[in-house]
Amino acid sequence: MIYLTRRERFNAAHKLYREEWSLEQNEAVFGKCSNPNWHGHNYELFVTVKGEVDPQTGFVIDLKELKHIIEAHVIEKLDHRNVNLDVDFMRGKMASTEVLAIEIFKQLKPHVEANGAMLHSVKLVETENNSVEYFGDE
């Protein structure tokens, strides 16, 4: 078993808030992240796949195909978008980095598996001090 990681980047805006809460309650729980005027991040996304090396190609997965999968199913939907308003797979969900990583994993998994590899993890870096890593439901 070998592990292969691809890094991509995207910029997106979001805010953390619950419609059913007051502005004061949202501020108490989410702080500056509940700013009614949104805020943004320069995210780094690390997608790690795993599998056996194909003896014919020497690949776990063709990196060009992995790049295409990530761009088509994640980056094009998120880059320079508002996570709360513009991203179909985040509709109705809390726009936290944790939830975003889980949903990115769900977007990528079937496409990675269709190309003969297994999706091992998604690591999403929100700031130089904050990141999350999701390994699926296993």
DSSP file (Angstrom, degrees, kcal/mol; ACC not computed):
  #  RESIDUE AA STRUCTURE BP1 BP2  ACC     N-H-->O    O-->H-N    N-H-->O    O-->H-N    TCO  KAPPA ALPHA  PHI   PSI    X-CA   Y-CA   Z-CA
    1    1 A M              0   0    0      0, 0.0     2,-0.3     0, 0.0    51,-0.2   0.000 360.0 360.0 360.0 131.5    0.0    0.0    0.0
    2    2 A I  E     -A   51   0A   0     49,-2.6    49,-1.6     2,-0.0     2,-0.4  -0.945 360.0-141.4-126.9 150.8    1.3    3.4   -1.0
    3    3 A Y  E     -A   50   0A   0     -2,-0.3     2,-0.4    47,-0.2    47,-0.2  -0.910  14.2-171.7-114.8 137.8   -0.1    6.9   -0.2
    4    4 A L  E     -A   49   0A   0     45,-2.8    45,-3.0    -2,-0.4     2,-0.4  -0.996   5.3-160.3-132.3 133.0    0.0    9.8   -2.6
    5    5 A T  E     -A   48   0A   0     -2,-0.4     2,-0.4    43,-0.2    43,-0.2  -0.946   4.6-167.7-121.3 135.4   -1.0   13.4   -1.8
    6    6 A R  E     -A   47   0A   0     41,-2.5    41,-2.9    -2,-0.4     2,-0.4  -0.970  11.6-150.1-117.4 133.4   -2.0   16.2   -4.1
    7    7 A R  E     +A   46   0A   0     -2,-0.4     2,-0.3    39,-0.2    39,-0.2  -0.877  19.3 170.1-105.3 136.5   -2.2   19.8   -2.9
    8    8 A E  E     -A   45   0A   0     37,-2.6    37,-3.2    -2,-0.4     2,-0.3  -0.904  17.5-145.1-132.7 164.6   -4.7   22.3   -4.4
    9    9 A R  E     +A   44   0A   0     -2,-0.3     2,-0.3    35,-0.2    35,-0.2  -0.953  18.3 168.1-131.3 150.6   -5.6   25.8   -3.3
   10   10 A F  E     -A   43   0A   0     33,-1.7    33,-2.1    -2,-0.3     2,-0.4  -0.981  24.9-135.6-155.1 157.9   -8.8   27.9   -3.4
   11   11 A N  E     +A   42   0A   0     -2,-0.3    69,-3.6    31,-0.2    70,-0.8  -0.948  32.9 161.3-115.0 135.2  -10.1   31.1   -1.9
   12   12 A A  E     -Ab  41  81A   0     29,-1.9    29,-2.4    -2,-0.4     2,-0.3  -0.996  28.8-135.8-153.0 154.7  -13.6   31.3   -0.5
   13   13 A A  E     +Ab  40  82A   0     68,-2.6    70,-3.2    -2,-0.3    71,-0.4  -0.770  32.3 148.5-106.5 155.0  -15.8   33.4    1.8
   14   14 A H  E     -A   39   0A   0     25,-2.8    25,-1.5    -2,-0.3     2,-0.3  -0.972  27.5-145.6-165.0 173.9  -18.1   32.1    4.5
   15   15 A K        -     0   0    0     -2,-0.3     2,-0.6    23,-0.2    80,-0.4  -0.978  17.5-130.5-147.6 152.5  -19.6   32.9    7.9
   16   16 A L        +     0   0    0     17,-2.8     2,-0.3    -2,-0.3    14,-0.1  -0.907  51.9 124.4-103.0 119.3  -20.6   30.7   10.8
   17   17 A Y        -     0   0    0     -2,-0.6     2,-0.5    12,-0.1    78,-0.2  -0.981  50.6-131.7-166.1 160.0  -24.1   31.4   12.1
   18   18 A R    >   -     0   0    0     -2,-0.3     3,-1.7     4,-0.2     8,-0.1  -0.993  14.8-145.8-122.4 125.0  -27.4   29.8   12.8
   19   19 A E  T 3  S+     0   0    0     -2,-0.5    -1,-0.1     1,-0.3     7,-0.0   0.840  99.3  57.2 -57.4 -35.8  -30.5   31.6   11.4
   20   20 A E  T 3  S+     0   0    0     -3,-0.1    -1,-0.3     2,-0.0     2,-0.2   0.564  97.0  79.5 -78.0  -6.1  -32.5   30.5   14.4
   21   21 A W  S <  S-     0   0    0     -3,-1.7     2,-0.1     1,-0.1    -3,-0.0  -0.656  85.1-109.7 -98.0 156.4  -30.1   32.2   16.8
   22   22 A S     >  -     0   0    0     -2,-0.2     4,-2.6     1,-0.1     5,-0.2  -0.338  32.4-107.1 -73.6 163.8  -29.9   35.9   17.7
   23   23 A L  H  > S+     0   0    0      1,-0.2     4,-2.4     2,-0.2     5,-0.2   0.893 122.3  52.9 -57.0 -40.4  -27.0   38.0   16.5
   24   24 A E  H  > S+     0   0    0      2,-0.2     4,-2.3     1,-0.2    -1,-0.2   0.906 109.2  47.0 -65.2 -42.4  -25.7   38.1   20.1
   25   25 A Q  H  > S+     0   0    0      2,-0.2     4,-2.0     1,-0.2     5,-0.2   0.908 112.0  50.7 -67.2 -40.9  -25.9   34.3   20.4
   26   26 A N  H  X S+     0   0    0     -4,-2.6     4,-3.3     1,-0.2     5,-0.5   0.924 112.2  47.4 -61.0 -43.8  -24.1   33.8   17.1
   27   27 A E  H  X S+     0   0    0     -4,-2.4     4,-1.8     1,-0.2    -2,-0.2   0.888 110.0  53.0 -64.3 -39.2  -21.4   36.2   18.2
   28   28 A A  H  < S+     0   0    0     -4,-2.3    -1,-0.2    -5,-0.2    -2,-0.2   0.883 120.8  31.4 -63.9 -38.3  -21.0   34.5   21.6
   29   29 A V  H  < S+     0   0    0     -4,-2.0    -2,-0.2    -5,-0.1    -3,-0.2   0.902 134.2  25.2 -85.9 -45.1  -20.5   31.1   20.0
   30   30 A F  H >< S-     0   0    0     -4,-3.3     3,-1.6    -5,-0.2    -3,-0.2   0.521  83.9-166.8-105.2  -7.7  -18.7   31.9   16.7
   31   31 A G  G >< S-     0   0    0     -4,-1.8     3,-2.0    -5,-0.5    -1,-0.2  -0.249  70.8  -6.6  59.7-140.6  -17.0   35.3   17.5
   32   32 A K  G >  S+     0   0    0      1,-0.3     3,-1.7     2,-0.2    -1,-0.3   0.720 125.2  74.6 -61.7 -21.9  -15.7   37.2   14.5
   33   33 A C  G <  S+     0   0    0     -3,-1.6   -17,-2.8     1,-0.3    -1,-0.3   0.614  88.1  61.4 -69.0 -10.3  -16.5   34.3   12.2
   34   34 A S  G <  S+     0   0    0     -3,-2.0    -1,-0.3   -19,-0.2    -2,-0.2   0.287  71.7 147.4 -96.6  10.4  -20.2   35.2   12.5
   35   35 A N    X   -     0   0    0     -3,-1.7     3,-2.3     1,-0.2    -3,-0.0  -0.213  50.5-138.1 -47.6 122.3  -19.6   38.7   10.9
   36   36 A P  T 3  S+     0   0    0      0, 0.0    -1,-0.2     0, 0.0     3,-0.1   0.734 103.3  57.5 -58.5 -21.5  -22.7   39.5    8.9
   37   37 A N  T 3  S-     0   0    0      1,-0.2    -2,-0.1     0, 0.0   -22,-0.0   0.231 109.7-127.2 -95.0  13.5  -20.5   40.8    6.1
   38   38 A W    <   -     0   0    0     -3,-2.3     2,-0.3    -4,-0.1    -1,-0.2   0.102  17.3-132.7  71.8 173.9  -18.7   37.4    5.7
   39   39 A H  E     -A   14   0A   0    -25,-1.5   -25,-2.8    -6,-0.1     2,-0.3  -0.952  15.6-137.2-157.3 162.9  -14.9   36.8    5.8
   40   40 A G  E     -A   13   0A   0     -2,-0.3     2,-0.3   -27,-0.3   -27,-0.2  -0.803   8.1-158.3-129.6 167.2  -12.6   34.8    3.6
   41   41 A H  E     -A   12   0A   0    -29,-2.4   -29,-1.9    -2,-0.3     2,-0.9  -0.969  24.2-130.6-138.8 152.9   -9.7   32.4    3.6
   42   42 A N  E     -A   11   0A   0     84,-0.4   -31,-0.2    -2,-0.3     2,-0.1  -0.873  43.6-159.8 -99.3  93.9   -7.0   31.2    1.3
   43   43 A Y  E     -A   10   0A   0    -33,-2.1   -33,-1.7    -2,-0.9     2,-0.4  -0.419  15.9-154.4 -80.7 149.1   -7.5   27.5    1.8
   44   44 A E  E     -AC   9 125A   0     81,-1.8    81,-3.1   -35,-0.2     2,-0.5  -0.993  11.8-160.7-117.8 132.9   -5.0   24.7    1.1
   45   45 A L  E     -AC   8 124A   0    -37,-3.2   -37,-2.6    -2,-0.4     2,-0.6  -0.962   5.5-168.1-118.1 124.8   -6.5   21.3    0.3
   46   46 A F  E     -AC   7 123A   0     77,-3.1    77,-2.9    -2,-0.5     2,-0.6  -0.960   4.7-168.2-113.7 118.2   -4.4   18.1    0.6
   47   47 A V  E     -AC   6 122A   0    -41,-2.9   -41,-2.5    -2,-0.6     2,-0.5  -0.931   4.2-166.1-109.6 119.0   -6.1   15.0   -0.9
   48   48 A T  E     -AC   5 121A   0     73,-2.6    72,-2.4    -2,-0.6    73,-1.9  -0.918   6.3-177.1-110.4 125.8   -4.4   11.7    0.0
   49   49 A V  E     -AC   4 119A   0    -45,-3.0   -45,-2.8    -2,-0.5     2,-0.3  -0.780   5.5-162.1-113.2 161.4   -5.2    8.6   -1.9
   50   50 A K  E     +AC   3 118A   0     68,-2.7    68,-2.7    -2,-0.3     2,-0.3  -0.953  26.4 107.2-141.3 160.6   -3.9    5.1   -1.3
   51   51 A G  E     -A    2   0A   0    -49,-1.6   -49,-2.6    -2,-0.3     2,-0.3  -0.971  62.6 -51.2 161.9-171.6   -3.6    1.8   -3.1
   52   52 A E        -     0   0    0     -2,-0.3     2,-0.4   -51,-0.2     7,-0.0  -0.675  56.8-106.5 -92.0 148.8   -1.3   -0.6   -4.9
   53   53 A V        -     0   0    0     -2,-0.3     7,-0.2     1,-0.1    -1,-0.0  -0.616  31.0-123.2 -76.2 127.2    1.1    0.5   -7.6
   54   54 A D     >  -     0   0    0      5,-3.1     4,-3.3    -2,-0.4     5,-0.3  -0.589  14.8-145.7 -69.0 122.3    0.0   -0.6  -11.0
   55   55 A P  T  4 S+     0   0    0      0, 0.0    -1,-0.2     0, 0.0    -2,-0.0   0.757  96.0  52.9 -65.7 -22.5    2.9   -2.6  -12.4
   56   56 A Q  T  4 S+     0   0    0      3,-0.1    -2,-0.0     1,-0.1    -3,-0.0   0.899 126.3  18.2 -77.2 -42.0    2.2   -1.3  -16.0
   57   57 A T  T  4 S-     0   0    0      2,-0.2     3,-0.1    -3,-0.1    -1,-0.1   0.706  90.2-129.6-102.6 -24.5    2.2    2.5  -15.2
   58   58 A G  S  < S+     0   0    0     -4,-3.3     2,-0.3     1,-0.3     3,-0.1   0.574  70.8 119.3  80.2   9.3    4.0    2.7  -11.8
   59   59 A F        -     0   0    0     -5,-0.3    -5,-3.1     1,-0.1    -1,-0.3  -0.752  60.0-159.0-108.5 151.6    1.0    4.8  -10.5
   60   60 A V  S    S-     0   0    0      1,-0.5     2,-0.3    -2,-0.3    -1,-0.1   0.791  96.9 -12.9 -80.9 -43.4   -1.5    4.4   -7.8
   61   61 A I  S    S-     0   0    0     -3,-0.1    -1,-0.5   -10,-0.1     2,-0.4  -0.966  84.5 -96.7-152.2 146.5   -3.6    6.9   -9.8
   62   62 A D     >  -     0   0    0     -2,-0.3     4,-2.3    53,-0.2     3,-0.5  -0.551  31.1-143.3 -66.2 121.7   -2.6    9.1  -12.7
   63   63 A L  H  > S+     0   0    0     -2,-0.4     4,-2.7     1,-0.3     5,-0.2   0.821  99.7  57.7 -61.4 -31.7   -1.8   12.5  -11.1
   64   64 A K  H  > S+     0   0    0      2,-0.2     4,-2.1     1,-0.2    -1,-0.3   0.907 109.1  45.6 -63.1 -39.5   -3.4   14.3  -14.1
   65   65 A E  H  > S+     0   0    0     -3,-0.5     4,-2.6     2,-0.2    -2,-0.2   0.903 111.7  51.1 -70.2 -40.7   -6.6   12.5  -13.5
   66   66 A L  H  X S+     0   0    0     -4,-2.3     4,-2.4     2,-0.2     5,-0.2   0.928 110.6  49.5 -61.2 -44.4   -6.5   13.2   -9.7
   67   67 A K  H  X S+     0   0    0     -4,-2.7     4,-2.7     1,-0.2     5,-0.2   0.931 111.4  49.4 -58.9 -45.6   -5.9   16.9  -10.4
   68   68 A H  H  X S+     0   0    0     -4,-2.1     4,-2.9     1,-0.2     5,-0.3   0.910 110.2  50.8 -60.8 -43.3   -8.9   16.8  -12.8
   69   69 A I  H  X S+     0   0    0     -4,-2.6     4,-2.2     2,-0.2     5,-0.3   0.936 113.2  45.0 -60.1 -47.8  -11.1   15.1  -10.3
   70   70 A I  H  X>S+     0   0    0     -4,-2.4     5,-2.1     1,-0.2     4,-1.7   0.924 116.5  45.6 -64.6 -45.1  -10.2   17.6   -7.5
   71   71 A E  I  <>S+     0   0    0     -4,-2.7     5,-2.9    -5,-0.2     6,-0.3   0.936 116.6  43.8 -64.8 -46.1  -10.7   20.6   -9.9
   72   72 A A  I  <5S+     0   0    0     -4,-2.9    -2,-0.2    -5,-0.2    -1,-0.2   0.868 124.2  31.9 -69.2 -37.3  -13.9   19.5  -11.4
   73   73 A H  I  <5S+     0   0    0     -4,-2.2    -1,-0.2    -5,-0.3    -2,-0.2   0.563 137.1   8.5-102.7  -9.5  -15.7   18.3   -8.2
   74   74 A V  I >X5S+     0   0    0     -4,-1.7     4,-1.7    -5,-0.3     3,-0.5   0.584 121.0  47.7-131.8 -62.0  -14.3   20.7   -5.6
   75   75 A I  I 3><S+     0   0    0     -5,-2.1     4,-3.2     1,-0.3     3,-0.4   0.913 111.4  50.3 -60.8 -47.7  -12.1   23.7   -6.8
   76   76 A E  H 34<S+     0   0    0     -5,-2.9    -1,-0.3     1,-0.2    -4,-0.1   0.813 114.7  46.4 -61.0 -28.6  -14.4   24.9   -9.5
   77   77 A K  H <4 S+     0   0    0     -3,-0.5    -1,-0.2    -6,-0.3    -2,-0.2   0.761 124.6  29.5 -82.6 -26.1  -17.3   24.8   -7.1
   78   78 A L  H >< S+     0   0    0     -4,-1.7     3,-1.7    -3,-0.4    -2,-0.2   0.784  85.6 106.9-105.4 -33.7  -15.5   26.6   -4.2
   79   79 A D  T 3< S-     0   0    0     -4,-3.2   -67,-0.2     1,-0.3     3,-0.1  -0.281 101.3  -7.0 -64.1 126.8  -12.9   28.9   -5.6
   80   80 A H  T 3  S+     0   0    0    -69,-3.6    -1,-0.3     1,-0.2     2,-0.3   0.851 112.1 119.4  57.1  39.7  -13.9   32.6   -5.3
   81   81 A R  E <  S-b   12   0A   0     -3,-1.7   -68,-2.6   -70,-0.8     2,-0.7  -0.786  72.5-109.4-124.0 168.0  -17.3   31.6   -4.0
   82   82 A N  E  >> -b   13   0A   0     -2,-0.3     4,-3.4   -70,-0.2     5,-0.6  -0.914  24.3-152.6 -97.9 115.9  -19.3   32.1   -0.9
   83   83 A V  H  >5S+     0   0    0    -70,-3.2     4,-0.6    -2,-0.7   -69,-0.2   0.868  93.6  48.9 -58.8 -38.8  -19.5   28.7    0.8
   84   84 A N  H  45S+     0   0    0    -71,-0.4     8,-0.3     1,-0.1    -1,-0.2   0.835 126.9  21.6 -69.8 -33.5  -22.8   29.5    2.5
   85   85 A L  H  45S+     0   0    0     -3,-0.4    -2,-0.2     6,-0.1    -1,-0.1   0.771 126.4  36.5-108.2 -31.4  -24.5   30.8   -0.7
   86   86 A D  H  <5S+     0   0    0     -4,-3.4     2,-0.7    -8,-0.1    -3,-0.2   0.583  87.7  89.7-107.3 -12.5  -22.9   29.4   -3.8
   87   87 A V    >X< -     0   0    0     -5,-0.6     3,-1.7    -4,-0.6     4,-0.5  -0.794  55.6-158.0-102.8 113.5  -21.7   25.8   -3.2
   88   88 A D  G >4 S+     0   0    0     -2,-0.7     3,-1.1     1,-0.3    -1,-0.2   0.872  91.7  51.6 -57.3 -42.5  -24.3   23.1   -4.0
   89   89 A F  G 34 S+     0   0    0      1,-0.2    -1,-0.3     3,-0.0    -2,-0.0   0.535 110.7  49.9 -77.7  -2.9  -22.8   20.5   -1.7
   90   90 A M  G X4 S+     0   0    0     -3,-1.7     3,-2.2    -7,-0.1    -1,-0.2   0.390  77.0 131.7-108.4   0.4  -22.8   22.8    1.3
   91   91 A R  T << S+     0   0    0     -3,-1.1     3,-0.1    -4,-0.5    -6,-0.1  -0.331  81.4   5.7 -58.4 125.0  -26.4   24.0    0.9
   92   92 A G  T 3  S+     0   0    0     -8,-0.3     2,-0.3     1,-0.3    -1,-0.3   0.529 109.2 110.4  81.0   6.9  -28.1   23.8    4.3
   93   93 A K  S <  S-     0   0    0     -3,-2.2    -1,-0.3    -9,-0.1     2,-0.2  -0.822  79.4 -97.5-114.8 153.5  -24.9   22.9    6.2
   94   94 A M        -     0   0    0     -2,-0.3     2,-0.4     1,-0.1   -78,-0.1  -0.500  33.0-135.3 -64.3 133.2  -22.8   24.8    8.7
   95   95 A A        +     0   0    0    -80,-0.4    -1,-0.1    -2,-0.2   -11,-0.1  -0.098  55.2 137.9 -88.8  37.1  -19.9   26.3    6.8
   96   96 A S     >  -     0   0    0     -2,-0.4     4,-2.5     1,-0.1     5,-0.2  -0.383  67.8-114.0 -75.5 161.0  -17.2   25.3    9.3
   97   97 A T  H  > S+     0   0    0      1,-0.2     4,-2.3     2,-0.2     5,-0.2   0.859 116.9  56.3 -63.1 -35.1  -13.9   23.9    8.1
   98   98 A E  H  > S+     0   0    0      2,-0.2     4,-1.9     1,-0.2    -1,-0.2   0.950 111.0  41.0 -61.3 -50.4  -14.8   20.6    9.7
   99   99 A V  H  > S+     0   0    0      1,-0.2     4,-2.5     2,-0.2     5,-0.2   0.888 113.0  55.3 -67.1 -38.6  -18.0   20.2    7.8
  100  100 A L  H  X S+     0   0    0     -4,-2.5     4,-2.3     1,-0.2    -1,-0.2   0.909 107.2  49.8 -61.3 -42.4  -16.4   21.5    4.6
  101  101 A A  H  X S+     0   0    0     -4,-2.3     4,-2.2     2,-0.2    -1,-0.2   0.910 110.9  49.6 -62.8 -42.5  -13.7   18.8    4.8
  102  102 A I  H  X S+     0   0    0     -4,-1.9     4,-2.0     1,-0.2    -2,-0.2   0.929 112.9  46.5 -61.5 -45.6  -16.3   16.1    5.3
  103  103 A E  H  X S+     0   0    0     -4,-2.5     4,-1.8     2,-0.2    -2,-0.2   0.851 109.9  53.0 -70.0 -34.5  -18.3   17.3    2.3
  104  104 A I  H  X S+     0   0    0     -4,-2.3     4,-2.0     2,-0.2    -1,-0.2   0.926 107.9  52.6 -63.0 -43.8  -15.2   17.6    0.1
  105  105 A F  H  X S+     0   0    0     -4,-2.2     4,-2.6     1,-0.2    -2,-0.2   0.930 108.7  49.9 -55.5 -47.3  -14.3   14.0    1.0
  106  106 A K  H  < S+     0   0    0     -4,-2.0    -1,-0.2     1,-0.2    -2,-0.2   0.855 109.8  51.5 -62.2 -35.7  -17.8   12.9    0.0
  107  107 A Q  H  < S+     0   0    0     -4,-1.8     4,-0.4     1,-0.2    -1,-0.2   0.878 117.3  38.2 -67.4 -37.5  -17.5   14.8   -3.3
  108  108 A L  H >X S+     0   0    0     -4,-2.0     4,-2.4     1,-0.1     3,-0.7   0.832  96.1  78.8 -85.0 -34.8  -14.2   13.1   -4.2
  109  109 A K  H 3X S+     0   0    0     -4,-2.6     4,-2.5     1,-0.3     5,-0.2   0.854  93.9  45.0 -51.6 -52.5  -14.6    9.5   -3.0
  110  110 A P  H 3> S+     0   0    0      0, 0.0     4,-1.6     0, 0.0    -1,-0.3   0.858 115.7  48.3 -64.0 -31.7  -16.6    8.0   -5.8
  111  111 A H  H <4 S+     0   0    0     -3,-0.7     4,-0.5    -4,-0.4    -2,-0.2   0.869 112.0  47.7 -76.7 -37.0  -14.5    9.6   -8.5
  112  112 A V  H ><>S+     0   0    0     -4,-2.4     5,-1.6     1,-0.2     3,-1.3   0.938 113.3  48.8 -65.3 -46.3  -11.2    8.5   -6.9
  113  113 A E  H ><5S+     0   0    0     -4,-2.5     3,-1.8    -5,-0.3    -2,-0.2   0.842 103.4  60.4 -64.2 -33.6  -12.5    5.0   -6.5
  114  114 A A  T 3<5S+     0   0    0     -4,-1.6    -1,-0.3     1,-0.3    -2,-0.2   0.687 103.1  54.3 -65.9 -16.8  -13.7    4.9  -10.1
  115  115 A N  T < 5S-     0   0    0     -3,-1.3    -1,-0.3    -4,-0.5   -53,-0.2   0.136 125.6 -99.3-104.8  17.7  -10.1    5.4  -11.0
  116  116 A G  T < 5S+     0   0    0     -3,-1.8     2,-0.2     1,-0.3    -3,-0.2   0.505  89.2  98.7  85.9   5.7   -8.8    2.5   -9.1
  117  117 A A      < -     0   0    0     -5,-1.6     2,-0.4   -66,-0.1    -1,-0.3  -0.682  66.3-122.2-115.4 173.1   -7.5    4.2   -5.9
  118  118 A M  E     -C   50   0A   0    -68,-2.7   -68,-2.7    -2,-0.2     2,-0.7  -0.950  23.4-121.6-114.9 138.4   -9.0    4.6   -2.4
  119  119 A L  E     +C   49   0A   0     -2,-0.4   -70,-0.2   -70,-0.2     3,-0.1  -0.701  32.3 177.1 -78.5 117.9   -9.5    8.1   -0.9
  120  120 A H  E     -     0   0A   0    -72,-2.4     2,-0.3    -2,-0.7   -71,-0.2   0.911  54.6 -23.5 -87.9 -50.7   -7.5    8.0    2.4
  121  121 A S  E     -C   48   0A   0    -73,-1.9   -73,-2.6    14,-0.0     2,-0.4  -0.994  40.5-140.8-160.6 161.2   -8.0   11.6    3.7
  122  122 A V  E     -CD  47 134A   0     12,-2.2    12,-2.8    -2,-0.3     2,-0.5  -0.998  18.5-167.8-126.0 124.1   -8.7   15.2    3.0
  123  123 A K  E     -CD  46 133A   0    -77,-2.9   -77,-3.1    -2,-0.4     2,-0.5  -0.969   3.3-167.4-113.4 126.9   -6.8   17.8    4.9
  124  124 A L  E     -CD  45 132A   0      8,-2.6     8,-2.2    -2,-0.5     2,-0.6  -0.961   5.4-159.2-119.1 117.9   -8.1   21.3    4.7
  125  125 A V  E     +CD  44 131A   0    -81,-3.1   -81,-1.8    -2,-0.5     6,-0.2  -0.861  14.8 173.3 -99.1 117.0   -5.9   24.2    6.0
  126  126 A E  E    S-     0   0A   0      4,-2.1   -84,-0.4    -2,-0.6     2,-0.3   0.877  70.2  -5.6 -89.6 -44.6   -7.9   27.3    6.8
  127  127 A T  E >  S- D   0 130A   0      3,-1.8     3,-0.5   -86,-0.1    -1,-0.3  -0.861  82.6 -92.8-139.0 172.9   -5.1   29.4    8.3
  128  128 A E  T 3  S+     0   0    0     -2,-0.3     3,-0.1     1,-0.2    -3,-0.0   0.723 129.1  39.3 -63.1 -18.0   -1.5   28.8    9.2
  129  129 A N  T 3  S+     0   0    0      1,-0.1     2,-0.4    -4,-0.0    -1,-0.2   0.583 112.4  58.6-104.7 -13.4   -2.7   27.9   12.6
  130  130 A N  E <   +D  127   0A   0     -3,-0.5    -4,-2.1     2,-0.0    -3,-1.8  -0.968  54.1 143.7-129.6 126.8   -5.9   25.9   11.9
  131  131 A S  E     -D  125   0A   0     -2,-0.4     2,-0.3    -6,-0.2    -6,-0.2  -0.980  25.5-151.7-150.1 160.3   -6.5   22.8    9.8
  132  132 A V  E     -D  124   0A   0     -8,-2.2    -8,-2.6    -2,-0.3     2,-0.4  -0.947   4.3-157.4-130.8 153.8   -8.7   19.7    9.9
  133  133 A E  E     -D  123   0A   0     -2,-0.3     2,-0.4   -10,-0.2   -10,-0.2  -0.999   6.4-166.5-134.5 132.6   -8.2   16.2    8.5
  134  134 A Y  E     -D  122   0A   0    -12,-2.8   -12,-2.2    -2,-0.4     3,-0.1  -0.969  12.9-176.7-124.6 132.9  -10.9   13.8    7.7
  135  135 A F        -     0   0    0      1,-0.4     3,-0.4    -2,-0.4     2,-0.1   0.167  48.9-107.9-112.1  14.4  -10.5   10.1    7.0
  136  136 A G        -     0   0    0      1,-0.2    -1,-0.4   -14,-0.1   -34,-0.0  -0.328  51.1 -56.0  85.8-173.8  -14.0    9.1    6.1
  137  137 A D              0   0    0      1,-0.2    -1,-0.2    -3,-0.1    -3,-0.0   0.576 360.0 360.0 -83.1 -11.0  -16.5    7.1    8.2
  138  138 A E              0   0    0     -3,-0.4    -1,-0.2     0, 0.0    -2,-0.1   0.526 360.0 360.0 -61.3 360.0  -14.3    4.1    8.6
